[in-house]
Amino acid sequence: MGESMSTSARKPARLAEVAKLAGVSPGLVSRIVNGDPTLRVRPETRASVEAAIDMLNYTPHPSARALRNARTGLLGFALNDVNDPIYAEMVERAQVEAAQQNFSLILLNTAELAQRGEAFREIVLGRRVDGLLIQSGLGSWEDAVQEIARAVPSVVFGADSLPGTRTMRLDDARAAQIATRHLIDAGHTSIAYVGAPGTSSERRFSAYRAALVDAGLPWLPAIDGGWTADESHEATVRFLGSGAQVTAIVAVTTTAALGAHSGIVAAGRRIPDDVALVSINDAWFARHLNPPLTAVWLPLGDLGALAVHEVIEQITEPRDGETVLTEPAPRLVVRGSTKTLATGRKDDDPGGQASDR
């Protein structure tokens, strides 16, 4: 006894059937269905796929959805240079916070993700992590970082506010102002800035320039250095070797200051007698240089912990917007690489103004 099968009892359509009806590959249908933010497809092709989905009443298989939505218990921490020692405290605090929230933290390279290669396919498209902390603001990766942040719950730190993205950063402009003001108060009237590519350095340079303008002093174009000690060393040697008559330098970060420190010496100048040096941000090695490095401390550790807390919230409640971490406030740590010109006294001499954390 035969019985016709009703439409409602018909076997559910498969993804391959949608692809065949639309005249595209199954992989393309999968990326459209899953809302892959990296997909670039012609509007008419997308419309054809969506029409086929509607016509066949296609819905993804529940087990496939469950697999995509499964938690890994992993967070990715993408840094520009995982070997840079200034991030040691930040990574340590981030790991502690992640562990307290029952997550593990893995270190990644921002550039490798941004280049959309194997790491991008594995981590981002493969959703091998539940969330990402991504360092930006150090170069030309902003567009790629935004793309990644839309694909995986993310917090981007270091960059200026990015549309549709959750961003966090330190009050590094205030730190640059403090560093420059310290040199001005010490009697310096010709102060240079060793910078690096990216919005983070541009923000700090703007604050350096504003502090000099406020004091009625001339500012100089940024010395084209970099985020590594080697790059900043070479840039400082070139600058001072050109005959530049500056008496002080503000460095974009402690690693750059390490290179500027050796660069000043290589150029035949003495620190701080000929050229004083201040770093934006501090690191454990700053006190071990000769002379020790004056720096403006920033709460990198607090940023790491807070960013982990925020990215975990992003997993369940996505939101955009920017947070500038103003507390704890930037703090000047005076050591021997600066001196007061009026007395010629090094700031870490007995009776000086040395302070440390």
Residue pairs with C-beta under 8 A, 6 or more apart in sequence:
12 57
12 58
12 59
13 56
13 57
13 58
14 58
15 26
15 29
15 30
15 33
15 58
15 60
16 26
17 56
17 58
18 26
18 29
18 49
18 52
18 53
18 56
18 58
19 25
19 26
19 28
19 29
19 52
21 52
21 55
21 56
22 29
22 45
22 48
22 49
22 51
22 52
23 48
24 45
24 48
24 49
28 39
28 41
28 45
28 49
29 49
29 52
29 53
31 39
32 39
32 41
32 46
32 49
32 50
33 53
33 58
33 60
34 60
34 68
36 125
36 151
37 147
37 150
37 151
38 116
38 124
38 125
38 147
38 151
52 58
68 127
71 130
72 127
72 128
72 129
72 130
73 102
73 103
73 104
73 130
74 103
74 104
74 105
74 106
74 128
74 129
74 130
75 98
75 103
75 104
75 105
75 106
75 129
75 130
75 131
75 132
75 133
75 308
75 311
75 312
76 105
76 106
76 107
76 108
76 123
76 128
76 129
76 131
76 132
76 133
77 91
77 94
77 105
77 106
77 107
77 108
77 132
77 133
78 107
78 108
78 109
78 110
78 113
78 132
78 133
78 134
78 135
79 87
79 91
79 107
79 108
79 109
79 110
79 135
80 109
80 110
80 111
80 135
80 138
80 139
80 227
81 109
81 227
81 228
82 107
82 108
82 109
84 227
84 228
84 255
85 255
85 283
85 284
85 285
86 253
86 254
86 255
86 281
86 283
86 300
87 300
88 283
88 284
89 300
89 301
89 304
90 300
90 301
90 303
90 304
91 105
91 107
91 304
92 301
92 304
93 301
93 302
93 304
93 305
94 105
94 133
94 304
94 305
94 307
94 308
95 105
96 305
97 304
97 305
97 308
97 309
98 104
98 105
98 308
99 105
101 308
101 309
101 312
103 130
103 308
103 312
105 308
106 129
108 119
108 123
108 132
109 119
110 134
110 135
110 136
110 138
110 141
110 145
111 139
111 141
112 119
112 120
113 119
113 120
113 123
113 124
113 134
113 144
113 148
114 120
114 141
114 144
114 145
114 148
115 144
116 144
120 148
122 128
123 129
123 132
123 152
124 132
124 148
124 151
124 152
125 151
127 152
129 152
130 153
130 315
131 152
131 153
131 154
131 155
131 311
131 312
131 314
131 315
132 148
132 149
132 152
132 153
132 154
132 155
132 311
133 154
133 155
133 157
133 304
133 307
133 308
133 311
134 145
134 148
134 149
134 154
134 155
134 156
134 157
135 156
135 157
135 158
136 142
136 145
136 156
136 157
136 158
136 159
136 162
137 158
137 159
137 160
137 169
137 198
137 199
137 200
138 158
138 196
138 197
138 198
138 200
138 201
138 227
139 197
139 198
140 197
142 159
142 162
142 199
145 156
145 159
145 162
145 165
146 156
146 162
146 163
146 164
146 165
148 154
149 156
149 162
149 164
149 165
149 166
150 164
150 165
153 311
153 314
153 315
153 318
154 165
154 166
154 311
154 314
155 166
155 167
155 168
155 307
155 310
155 311
155 314
156 162
156 165
156 166
156 167
156 168
157 167
157 168
157 169
157 303
157 307
158 169
158 199
158 200
159 167
159 169
159 199
159 200
160 167
160 169
160 199
160 203
160 322
161 167
161 321
161 322
163 320
164 320
165 320
166 310
166 311
166 314
166 318
166 319
166 320
166 321
167 321
167 322
167 323
168 303
168 306
168 307
168 310
168 322
168 323
168 324
168 325
169 200
169 303
169 322
169 323
169 324
169 325
170 298
170 299
170 300
170 303
170 324
170 325
170 330
171 298
171 324
171 325
171 326
171 329
171 330
172 200
172 203
172 204
172 207
172 280
172 281
172 298
172 330
173 203
173 204
173 206
173 207
174 207
174 326
174 329
174 330
175 204
175 207
175 280
175 281
175 296
175 298
175 330
176 203
176 204
176 205
176 207
176 208
176 211
176 250
176 280
176 296
177 207
177 208
177 210
177 211
178 296
178 330
178 332
179 208
179 250
179 278
179 279
179 280
179 295
179 296
179 332
180 191
180 207
180 208
180 211
180 212
180 250
180 278
181 211
181 215
182 278
182 294
182 332
182 334
182 338
183 191
183 248
183 250
183 276
183 278
183 338
184 191
184 211
184 212
184 215
184 217
186 248
186 276
186 338
186 339
186 340
186 341
186 347
187 340
187 341
187 342
188 247
188 248
188 276
188 341
189 217
189 247
190 218
190 220
190 245
190 246
190 247
190 248
191 208
191 212
191 217
191 219
191 220
191 246
191 247
191 248
191 249
191 250
192 220
192 223
192 239
192 244
192 246
192 248
192 249
192 250
193 204
193 205
193 208
193 209
193 219
193 220
193 222
193 223
193 249
193 250
193 251
193 252
194 222
194 223
194 225
194 232
194 235
194 236
194 239
194 249
194 250
194 251
194 252
194 256
194 257
194 260
195 201
195 202
195 204
195 205
195 222
195 223
195 224
195 225
195 252
196 225
196 226
196 227
196 231
196 232
196 252
196 253
196 256
197 226
197 227
200 252
201 222
201 252
204 252
204 280
205 222
205 252
208 219
208 250
209 219
212 218
212 219
213 219
220 246
223 235
223 236
223 239
223 249
224 235
225 231
225 232
225 234
225 235
225 236
225 252
225 256
225 259
225 260
226 232
226 235
226 256
227 252
227 253
227 255
227 256
228 255
228 256
228 259
229 255
229 256
229 258
229 259
229 262
230 259
231 256
231 259
232 251
232 255
232 256
232 257
232 258
232 259
232 260
232 263
233 259
233 260
233 262
233 263
233 266
234 259
234 263
235 259
235 260
235 263
236 249
236 259
236 260
236 263
236 264
236 266
236 267
237 263
237 266
237 267
240 246
240 263
240 264
240 267
240 269
240 275
241 267
246 275
247 274
247 275
247 276
247 341
248 275
248 276
248 277
248 278
248 338
249 260
249 264
249 275
249 276
249 277
249 278
250 278
250 279
250 280
251 257
251 260
251 277
251 278
251 279
251 280
252 280
253 279
253 280
253 281
254 279
254 280
254 281
254 282
254 283
254 285
254 286
254 293
254 295
255 283
256 279
257 277
257 278
257 279
257 286
257 293
257 295
258 285
258 289
258 293
260 277
261 271
261 277
261 289
261 293
261 337
264 270
264 271
264 274
264 275
264 277
265 271
269 275
271 277
271 291
271 337
272 291
272 336
272 337
272 338
272 339
272 346
273 339
273 344
276 294
276 337
276 338
276 339
277 293
277 294
277 337
277 338
278 293
278 294
278 295
278 296
278 337
278 338
279 286
279 293
279 294
279 295
279 296
280 295
280 296
280 298
281 295
281 296
281 297
281 298
281 300
282 295
282 296
282 297
282 298
282 333
282 357
283 295
286 292
286 293
286 295
286 333
286 335
287 293
287 335
287 356
289 337
291 335
291 336
291 337
291 346
291 348
292 335
292 336
292 337
292 348
293 335
293 337
294 332
294 333
294 334
294 335
294 336
294 337
294 338
294 347
295 332
295 333
295 335
296 330
296 331
296 332
296 333
297 330
297 331
297 332
297 333
297 357
298 330
299 325
299 327
299 328
302 325
302 328
303 325
306 323
306 325
310 323
313 319
331 357
332 355
333 355
333 356
333 357
334 347
334 348
334 352
334 353
334 354
334 355
335 347
335 348
335 354
335 356
336 346
336 347
336 348
336 349
336 354
338 346
338 347
339 345
339 346
339 347
340 347
345 351
345 352
346 352
347 353
347 354
348 354
